[in-house]
Amino acid sequence: MSPSHVELAVEQRLTRKLLDVFIRAGMVFALTALCYRIFSPFLALMAWALILAVTLYPACTRLARALGGRQGRAATLIVLAGLLLIVAPTAALLSSMGDSVHELVDRLREHSLQIPAPPASVVEWPLIGNKVHSLWSVAHTDLPAVMQRFQPQLGSLAIHALEMVASIAGTILLFVFSFIIAGVIMAFGGSGAASASAIFARVADNRRGEEFARLSTATIRAVALGVLGVAFIQAIVVGLLLLSAGVPFAGVLAMVVLVLGVAQVPALLVTLPAIAFLWMGSEHGTVSAAIFTVLLFLAGMLDNVLKPLLLGRGVDAPMPVVLLGALGGLASSGILGMFVGATLLALGYQIFMRWVASDPDAPPAAVASASTVA
């Protein structure tokens, strides 16, 4: 066979091989795109279910040992306890928030909302005192005129408020289903952990895969318990106390406490004004107001007790990373996205900094610095 025929045969063979590779890659890409399109409606649900399962799995394991190794029964008991202790109070607070927003919108539309007169000390505020006092006084004497002045903004606000109220039921159902799926994952926790380690080992090598699996688990638990868990528990406790005390917009204030807790800002910024309302604007007696004052003050300091218990040595991700993840998730996916976003962004930061620290070509000082950060 002449050299030209040999070259032609090699070229044809390479062409067929390359075409075969392109066809296979295209089929894999198409299959991946179709799978993602089908799975995308459940992505947040599964992510939150995995976060719950990873966070609660140690408790499930201890309970299973107490039950004689019955992992499924332990997972079922944890799910039932979670639905009773977490979902039920959350549903009550979300319902209160929806009713408060709906009532506020109705009162604005019917011009039945009453604004109290501004205190005289408002005028003494620097720079904005006179303007705030003037606008507040007009709102007190002629609220419909102020509403007419801001009619476009109020119309948009009413639409968003009604949409938020309509989405509350869906959020509660999503949370319930994620808890149930987390129970199924915990029931088969051993095989799930082996699968996760195998996936990480396939993406990286065996040693780093095992290390990344441990890092992922530790980060999810640290963020979920130490930051989001503390904020969530404190928001529920404060919200239920506000609801019991008859403070207006208890659900909205509980949401504010949740955001403040994620941002590591004291919840006293909410509880102290609520205490002032109990003494100046409510119909509580002295004994009742004193009891709620003590309870709300303790609830505002609850994070100082929970953090040492749940956070331990601290979250290894900087607070700005957790805050950006939580706020970004809240903006994109609502309440559930706050938890998913903070956990995923903290996890991504940890993996990235561990990858930076493992650079074999970096100077020893740089490696030690990156290892400290990671």
C-alpha positions in Angstrom: 0.0 0.0 0.0 1.4 3.4 -1.0 2.1 6.1 1.6 -0.8 8.2 0.2 -3.2 5.4 0.8 -1.9 4.8 4.3 -2.3 8.5 5.2 -5.8 8.5 3.7 -6.7 5.4 5.7 -5.3 6.9 8.9 -7.1 10.2 8.2 -10.4 8.4 7.6 -10.0 6.4 10.8 -9.2 9.5 12.8 -12.2 11.2 11.3 -14.5 8.4 12.2 -13.1 8.3 15.8 -13.5 12.1 16.1 -17.0 12.0 14.8 -17.8 9.1 17.2 -16.5 11.2 20.1 -18.6 14.2 19.0 -21.7 12.1 18.7 -21.2 10.5 22.1 -20.4 13.9 23.7 -23.5 15.4 22.1 -25.7 12.5 23.4 -24.2 12.9 26.9 -24.8 16.6 26.8 -28.4 16.2 25.5 -29.1 13.6 28.2 -27.7 15.8 30.9 -29.7 18.8 29.7 -32.9 16.7 29.7 -32.2 15.3 33.1 -31.5 18.8 34.5 -34.7 20.1 32.9 -36.8 17.3 34.5 -35.0 17.6 37.9 -34.8 21.4 38.1 -38.2 21.9 39.8 -37.1 19.6 42.6 -33.5 21.0 42.9 -34.1 23.3 45.9 -36.3 20.6 47.6 -33.5 17.9 47.2 -30.8 20.4 48.3 -32.7 21.2 51.5 -33.5 17.6 52.1 -29.8 16.7 51.8 -28.9 19.5 54.2 -31.4 18.3 56.7 -30.3 14.7 56.4 -26.6 15.5 56.8 -27.3 17.7 59.8 -29.6 15.3 61.6 -27.9 12.1 60.7 -25.7 11.9 63.9 -28.8 12.3 66.0 -30.5 9.6 63.9 -27.6 7.2 64.4 -27.6 7.7 68.1 -31.4 7.1 68.3 -31.0 4.0 66.1 -28.5 2.5 68.5 -30.9 3.2 71.3 -33.6 1.4 69.3 -31.5 -1.7 68.6 -30.1 -0.6 65.2 -33.4 0.2 63.6 -32.3 3.1 61.4 -35.7 3.4 59.6 -37.7 3.7 62.8 -35.2 6.3 64.1 -35.5 8.4 61.0 -39.3 8.2 61.1 -39.3 9.4 64.7 -37.0 12.3 63.9 -39.2 13.3 61.0 -42.3 13.3 63.1 -40.6 15.3 65.9 -39.3 17.8 63.3 -42.8 18.2 61.8 -44.2 18.8 65.3 -41.6 21.0 66.7 -40.5 23.0 63.6 -43.1 22.9 60.9 -46.1 23.5 63.1 -44.7 26.7 64.7 -43.3 27.9 61.3 -46.7 27.4 59.7 -48.3 29.5 62.5 -45.8 32.3 62.1 -46.0 32.3 58.3 -49.8 32.4 58.5 -49.6 35.3 61.0 -47.3 37.1 58.6 -49.6 36.6 55.7 -52.6 37.8 57.7 -50.7 40.8 58.9 -49.7 41.8 55.4 -53.2 41.2 54.0 -54.7 43.2 56.8 -52.3 46.1 56.2 -53.0 46.1 52.5 -56.8 46.1 53.2 -56.5 48.9 55.7 -54.4 51.0 53.3 -57.0 50.5 50.6 -59.9 51.4 52.8 -58.1 54.4 54.4 -58.8 53.0 57.9 -55.2 52.9 59.0 -54.4 55.3 61.9 -51.0 56.8 62.3 -50.1 58.1 65.9 -48.9 61.7 66.2 -45.1 62.2 66.0 -43.3 62.9 69.3 -41.8 66.4 69.6 -38.3 65.0 69.8 -38.4 63.9 66.2 -37.8 67.6 65.2 -34.4 67.4 67.0 -33.1 64.6 64.8 -30.1 65.8 62.8 -30.5 66.6 59.1 -33.8 64.8 58.6 -35.8 65.8 61.7 -37.9 68.5 60.2 -38.8 66.6 57.1 -39.7 63.4 59.0 -41.8 65.4 61.5 -43.6 67.2 58.7 -44.4 64.0 56.7 -45.4 62.1 59.9 -47.7 65.0 60.9 -49.4 65.0 57.5 -49.8 61.2 57.7 -51.4 61.6 61.2 -53.8 64.3 60.2 -54.6 63.3 56.5 -53.3 59.8 55.8 -55.4 59.4 52.5 -53.5 62.4 51.0 -50.2 60.7 51.8 -51.5 57.5 50.3 -52.6 59.3 47.2 -49.1 60.8 46.9 -47.4 57.4 47.0 -50.2 55.5 45.1 -47.9 53.9 42.4 -45.5 52.6 45.0 -48.3 51.3 47.2 -50.0 49.5 44.3 -46.7 47.7 43.5 -46.3 46.9 47.2 -49.8 45.5 47.5 -49.2 43.2 44.5 -46.0 41.9 46.0 -47.6 41.5 49.4 -50.5 39.4 48.0 -48.0 37.3 46.0 -46.0 36.6 49.1 -49.2 35.6 51.0 -50.1 33.3 48.2 -46.7 31.6 48.3 -46.8 30.8 52.0 -48.8 27.6 51.6 -46.3 26.4 48.9 -43.4 27.2 51.1 -44.8 25.2 54.0 -45.6 22.2 51.8 -42.1 22.3 50.3 -40.6 22.3 53.8 -42.7 19.4 54.9 -41.8 17.3 51.8 -38.1 18.1 52.2 -38.3 16.8 55.8 -39.9 13.6 54.7 -37.3 13.1 52.0 -34.6 13.8 54.5 -36.0 11.0 56.6 -35.8 8.6 53.7 -32.2 9.6 53.1 -31.3 9.1 56.8 -32.9 5.7 56.7 -30.4 4.6 54.1 -27.6 6.8 55.5 -24.8 4.2 55.2 -25.2 3.6 51.5 -25.7 7.3 50.9 -22.5 8.2 52.6 -20.7 5.5 50.6 -22.2 6.9 47.4 -21.1 10.5 48.3 -17.6 9.3 49.0 -17.5 7.5 45.7 -18.7 10.6 43.8 -16.1 12.8 45.4 -13.4 10.2 44.7 -14.5 10.0 41.1 -14.3 13.8 40.7 -11.0 14.1 42.5 -8.7 11.2 43.5 -9.3 8.7 46.3 -7.5 10.6 49.0 -8.9 14.0 48.2 -12.3 12.6 47.5 -12.5 11.2 51.0 -11.2 14.5 52.4 -13.7 16.6 50.4 -16.6 14.3 51.6 -15.6 14.9 55.2 -15.2 18.6 54.6 -18.6 18.9 52.9 -20.3 17.1 55.7 -18.6 19.1 58.4 -19.3 22.4 56.7 -23.0 21.7 56.1 -23.4 20.7 59.8 -21.5 23.7 61.0 -23.4 26.2 58.9 -26.8 24.6 59.3 -26.5 24.2 63.1 -24.2 27.0 64.1 -25.6 29.9 62.0 -28.9 29.0 60.3 -30.1 26.6 63.1 -29.5 29.2 65.8 -31.2 32.0 63.8 -34.1 29.7 62.9 -34.7 28.6 66.5 -34.4 32.1 67.9 -36.8 33.4 65.2 -39.4 30.8 66.1 -39.1 31.4 69.8 -39.3 35.2 69.4 -42.1 34.9 66.9 -44.2 32.7 69.1 -43.7 35.0 72.1 -44.7 38.1 70.0 -47.8 36.2 68.7 -48.8 35.2 72.3 -48.2 38.8 73.5 -50.5 40.2 70.7 -47.7 42.3 69.2 -48.7 43.4 65.6 -47.0 41.8 62.6 -45.5 39.0 64.7 -44.7 36.9 61.6 -43.0 39.8 59.9 -40.9 40.6 63.0 -39.9 36.9 63.3 -38.7 37.0 59.7 -36.6 40.1 60.6 -35.1 38.2 63.6 -34.2 35.4 61.2 -32.4 37.7 58.8 -30.6 39.5 61.7 -29.6 36.1 63.2 -28.0 35.1 59.9 -26.2 38.4 59.7 -25.0 37.9 63.3 -26.9 41.0 64.5 -28.5 40.8 68.0 -32.2 40.0 68.0 -32.6 42.6 70.7 -33.1 45.2 67.9 -36.5 43.6 67.5 -37.4 42.4 71.0 -36.6 45.7 72.8 -39.0 47.8 70.7 -41.6 45.0 71.2 -41.1 45.3 74.9 -41.6 49.1 74.7 -44.9 48.4 72.8 -46.1 46.1 75.6 -45.7 48.9 78.1 -46.9 51.9 76.1 -49.2 50.6 73.3 -50.8 47.4 74.5 -53.6 46.6 76.9 -51.6 44.2 79.0 -51.6 44.5 82.8 -48.5 45.1 84.8 -47.9 41.4 85.7 -48.6 40.2 82.1 -46.3 42.9 80.6 -43.6 42.1 83.1 -43.7 38.3 82.2 -43.6 39.0 78.5 -40.8 41.5 79.0 -38.6 38.9 80.8 -39.4 36.2 78.2 -38.7 38.5 75.2 -35.5 39.8 76.7 -34.3 36.2 77.3 -35.4 35.2 73.8 -33.4 38.1 72.3 -30.3 36.8 74.1 -31.0 33.1 73.2 -28.3 33.0 70.5 -25.6 33.6 73.1 -26.6 30.3 74.7 -27.3 28.3 71.6 -24.1 29.2 69.7 -21.6 27.6 72.2 -23.8 24.4 72.1 -24.4 24.1 68.4 -21.5 26.0 66.8 -18.7 24.5 68.9 -15.3 25.8 67.6 -17.0 28.0 65.0 -17.9 28.0 61.3 -14.8 27.9 59.1 -16.4 30.2 56.5 -16.3 34.0 57.0 -19.5 35.6 58.1 -19.7 37.7 54.9 -19.7 34.5 52.8 -22.6 33.1 54.9 -24.5 36.4 54.8 -24.1 36.8 51.0 -25.2 33.2 50.4 -28.2 33.6 52.7 -29.3 37.0 51.2 -28.7 35.7 47.6 -30.7 32.6 48.3 -33.5 34.6 49.9 -33.7 36.9 46.8 -33.7 34.0 44.4 -35.7 31.3 46.1 -37.4 32.8 49.1 -37.2 31.5 52.7 -35.9 28.0 51.7 -33.3 29.6 49.5 -31.8 31.4 52.4 -30.7 28.1 54.0 -29.7 26.5 50.7 -27.7 29.6 49.6 -25.8 30.1 52.8 -24.8 26.4 53.1 -23.8 26.0 49.4 -21.8 29.2 49.3 -19.9 28.3 52.5 -19.3 24.8 51.2 -18.0 26.2 47.8 -15.7 28.6 49.7 -14.3 25.8 51.8 -13.6 23.5 48.9 -12.1 26.4 46.9 -9.8 27.5 49.7 -8.7 23.8 50.4 -7.9 23.5 46.7 -5.8 26.7 46.8 -4.0 25.3 49.9 -3.1 22.1 48.1 -1.2 23.8 45.3 2.1 21.8 45.0 3.9 24.7 43.3 3.1 27.4 45.9 5.7 28.6 48.4 5.4 26.9 51.9 4.4 30.2 53.5 1.6 30.7 51.0 0.4 27.2 51.5 0.4 27.6 55.3 -1.6 30.8 55.0 -4.1 29.3 52.7 -4.5 26.3 55.0 -5.2 28.6 57.9 -7.9 30.4 55.9 -9.5 27.2 54.8 
